[in-house]
Amino acid sequence: MIAPLAADAPPEFHGPSIEEFFPEILFTAFGVIPVHRIHLIQFLATIAIVLIFWLGTRRMRVVPGRFQSIVEMGLDFVRVNIGEDLLGKKDAQRFLPILTTIFFMVLFMNITGIIPFLNIAGTSIIAVPLTLAIVSYVTFIYAGIKKSPKNFFKNSLFPSGVPWPIYIIVTPIELISTFVIRPVTLTLRLLMNMMVGHLLLVLFFAATQFFIVDLGGWWSILGAGSLAFGFVFTLFEILVAVLQAYVFALLTAVYIQLAVAEEH
């Protein structure tokens, strides 16, 4: 005799999983490029960036309207607070397109993590953070070679004022820290912050549904608490999204500043 299924089996809580960052393929673009849900979110964020800046700058006025003012405030923030503060006006003008692109690309793709029906950051898979880290790294190398073609690598690996025998220790450390750790840390800092933020948001709101909908009764009190934590953490995630965009662009500017310093 087959035992009947337990009708009164308690509901099970299903928390967030790392599998959410490996969604199933929706279709294949051009016959070779697999596209999944997070890729579509990245495309939407890119379209939003282009559309906002196109609408904000297509009819520039001496006395800007509200939308143009917001766009100009964002551009001025990157130009002044990141570019000119670290690089000076001359070098900031040279590298401003890269710094601006990095800042707003990271910002817009981070913000998708708290937008309803998207609910995951475009930077929560490694492709975007790694690509931007490579761009930052290549820009750093280019700036250093452009400033001092003969001495850039020498001064980076053999800093002045160090006794020659100590270079046996210093040079490998400088090689790893300058040319390996920098792009790796840029990638992982952004990636892990966005992954952890997504997992925590899913945990709070999944717990809310579990306590209120699945369990009900007195458990709803815990559901109200997890819902409150979810909303608070959503606000915190907005702050993290902006902060990570700022940090990524800022560190890129710092690396460029080190590359164009006078000793190089």
C-alpha positions in Angstrom: 0.0 0.0 0.0 1.4 3.4 -1.0 1.5 5.9 1.9 -0.5 9.0 1.2 1.3 12.3 0.9 1.4 14.3 4.1 -1.3 16.9 3.7 -0.1 18.8 6.7 3.6 19.0 5.8 5.0 22.3 7.0 6.0 24.8 4.3 9.7 25.0 3.6 11.6 28.2 3.3 13.6 28.6 0.1 16.3 31.2 0.5 18.4 32.9 -2.2 20.9 30.8 -4.2 24.0 31.4 -6.1 22.2 29.9 -9.0 20.4 33.2 -9.5 23.6 34.6 -11.0 23.6 31.8 -13.6 20.1 32.1 -15.2 19.0 29.9 -18.0 19.7 31.0 -21.6 16.7 32.8 -23.2 18.0 32.9 -26.7 21.1 33.0 -28.8 22.1 36.2 -30.5 23.7 36.0 -33.9 23.7 32.3 -33.6 26.7 32.2 -31.2 26.1 34.5 -28.2 24.0 33.1 -25.4 21.7 35.7 -23.8 20.1 35.3 -20.4 18.1 37.6 -18.1 21.0 39.5 -16.6 22.3 40.3 -20.1 19.0 41.8 -21.0 19.2 43.9 -17.8 22.6 45.1 -18.9 21.2 46.1 -22.3 18.4 48.0 -20.7 20.8 49.9 -18.4 23.0 50.8 -21.4 20.0 52.0 -23.4 18.9 54.1 -20.4 22.3 55.7 -20.1 22.3 56.7 -23.8 18.7 57.8 -23.8 19.1 60.0 -20.7 22.2 61.7 -21.9 20.8 62.2 -25.4 17.6 63.8 -24.0 19.6 65.9 -21.6 22.1 67.3 -24.1 20.3 67.4 -27.4 19.0 70.9 -26.9 21.4 72.6 -24.6 20.3 76.0 -23.3 22.2 78.8 -21.6 19.6 78.7 -18.8 19.1 75.0 -18.4 15.8 73.3 -17.7 15.4 70.9 -14.8 16.3 67.8 -16.8 19.4 69.4 -18.4 20.4 70.7 -14.9 20.3 67.2 -13.5 22.4 65.8 -16.3 24.9 68.6 -16.0 25.2 68.1 -12.2 26.1 64.5 -12.8 28.7 65.3 -15.4 30.1 68.1 -13.3 30.4 65.8 -10.3 32.6 63.4 -12.2 34.6 66.2 -13.8 35.3 68.2 -10.7 35.1 65.8 -7.7 36.9 62.9 -9.4 38.8 64.2 -12.5 40.0 67.7 -11.6 40.5 67.0 -7.9 42.9 64.2 -8.6 44.4 64.9 -12.0 44.2 68.6 -12.4 42.3 70.3 -15.2 44.6 69.4 -18.0 44.8 65.6 -17.4 41.2 65.5 -16.3 40.1 66.8 -19.7 42.1 64.0 -21.4 40.7 61.2 -19.3 37.2 62.6 -18.6 35.4 60.5 -21.2 36.7 57.2 -19.6 36.0 58.3 -16.0 32.5 59.5 -16.9 31.7 56.3 -18.8 32.9 54.1 -16.0 31.0 56.1 -13.3 27.6 56.1 -15.0 27.9 52.6 -16.4 28.6 51.2 -13.0 25.9 53.4 -11.4 23.1 52.5 -13.9 23.9 48.8 -13.8 24.1 48.8 -10.0 20.7 50.5 -9.7 18.9 47.8 -11.6 19.4 45.7 -8.5 16.6 47.5 -6.7 14.3 48.2 -9.6 11.1 46.1 -9.5 10.9 43.3 -12.1 14.6 43.6 -12.7 15.8 43.0 -9.2 19.4 42.1 -10.0 22.4 44.3 -10.8 23.9 44.2 -14.2 27.3 44.2 -12.4 26.5 41.0 -10.4 28.1 38.8 -13.0 31.8 39.1 -13.7 31.7 40.3 -17.3 31.0 44.0 -16.6 33.3 44.5 -13.6 36.1 42.6 -15.4 35.7 44.6 -18.6 35.7 47.9 -16.7 38.7 46.8 -14.7 40.6 46.0 -17.9 39.7 49.4 -19.3 40.9 51.0 -16.1 44.1 48.9 -16.2 44.9 49.6 -19.9 44.2 53.3 -19.3 46.7 53.3 -16.4 49.4 51.6 -18.5 48.7 53.9 -21.5 48.9 57.1 -19.3 52.2 55.9 -17.8 53.8 55.0 -21.1 52.5 58.2 -22.7 54.0 60.3 -19.9 57.4 58.4 -19.7 57.9 55.8 -22.4 61.3 54.8 -21.2 61.0 55.0 -17.4 57.4 54.0 -16.6 57.9 50.3 -15.9 61.3 50.9 -14.4 60.0 53.5 -11.9 57.0 51.3 -11.1 59.1 48.2 -10.4 62.2 49.9 -9.1 61.1 52.8 -6.9 63.8 55.4 -6.2 65.5 55.6 -2.9 65.6 51.9 -2.2 69.0 50.2 -1.7 69.8 47.8 -4.6 69.8 44.5 -2.5 66.2 45.4 -1.3 64.9 45.3 -4.9 65.0 41.5 -4.6 62.0 41.8 -2.2 60.5 45.1 -3.4 60.3 44.5 -7.1 58.2 41.3 -7.0 55.8 43.0 -4.5 55.5 46.1 -6.8 54.9 43.8 -9.8 52.1 41.9 -8.1 50.5 44.9 -6.3 50.7 47.3 -9.3 50.1 45.0 -12.3 48.1 42.1 -10.9 46.2 43.0 -7.7 44.8 46.3 -8.9 42.6 45.0 -11.7 41.7 41.9 -9.6 40.6 44.0 -6.6 38.7 46.4 -8.9 36.7 43.5 -10.3 36.1 41.6 -7.1 35.1 44.7 -5.0 32.3 45.6 -7.4 31.2 42.1 -8.1 31.0 40.9 -4.5 29.2 44.0 -3.3 26.5 43.6 -5.9 26.2 39.8 -5.4 25.9 40.1 -1.6 23.5 43.0 -1.8 21.2 41.0 -4.1 21.3 37.9 -1.9 20.4 39.9 1.2 17.5 41.7 -0.5 16.1 38.4 -1.7 16.6 36.9 1.7 14.6 39.6 3.4 11.7 39.7 1.0 11.6 35.9 0.6 11.4 35.6 4.4 8.6 38.2 4.4 6.5 36.1 2.0 7.3 32.9 3.9 6.2 34.3 7.3 3.1 36.2 6.1 1.8 34.1 3.2 3.0 30.6 4.0 2.9 30.5 7.8 0.5 33.3 8.7 -0.8 33.9 12.2 1.7 35.2 14.7 4.5 34.5 12.2 3.3 37.6 10.4 5.0 39.7 13.1 8.3 38.4 12.0 7.2 39.0 8.4 6.6 42.6 9.2 10.1 42.8 10.7 11.8 41.2 7.7 9.8 43.5 5.4 11.0 46.6 7.3 14.6 45.3 7.1 14.1 44.8 3.4 13.0 48.3 2.8 15.8 49.7 4.9 18.4 47.6 3.2 17.0 48.7 -0.2 17.8 52.3 0.7 21.3 51.1 1.9 21.7 49.3 -1.5 21.0 52.5 -3.3 23.8 54.1 -1.3 26.1 51.2 -2.1 25.3 51.4 -5.8 26.3 55.1 -5.9 29.3 54.5 -3.7 30.7 51.7 -5.7 30.4 53.7 -8.9 32.2 56.6 -7.2 34.9 54.3 -5.8 35.5 52.5 -9.2 35.9 55.8 -11.0 37.9 57.3 -8.2 40.4 54.5 -8.1 40.8 54.6 -11.9 41.6 58.3 -11.5 44.1 57.5 -8.7 45.9 54.9 -10.8 46.1 57.4 -13.7 47.4 60.1 -11.4 50.1 57.7 -10.2 51.0 56.9 -13.8 51.4 60.5 -14.8 53.2 61.6 -11.6 56.4 63.6 -12.3 58.7 60.8 -11.2 57.5 58.7 -14.2 
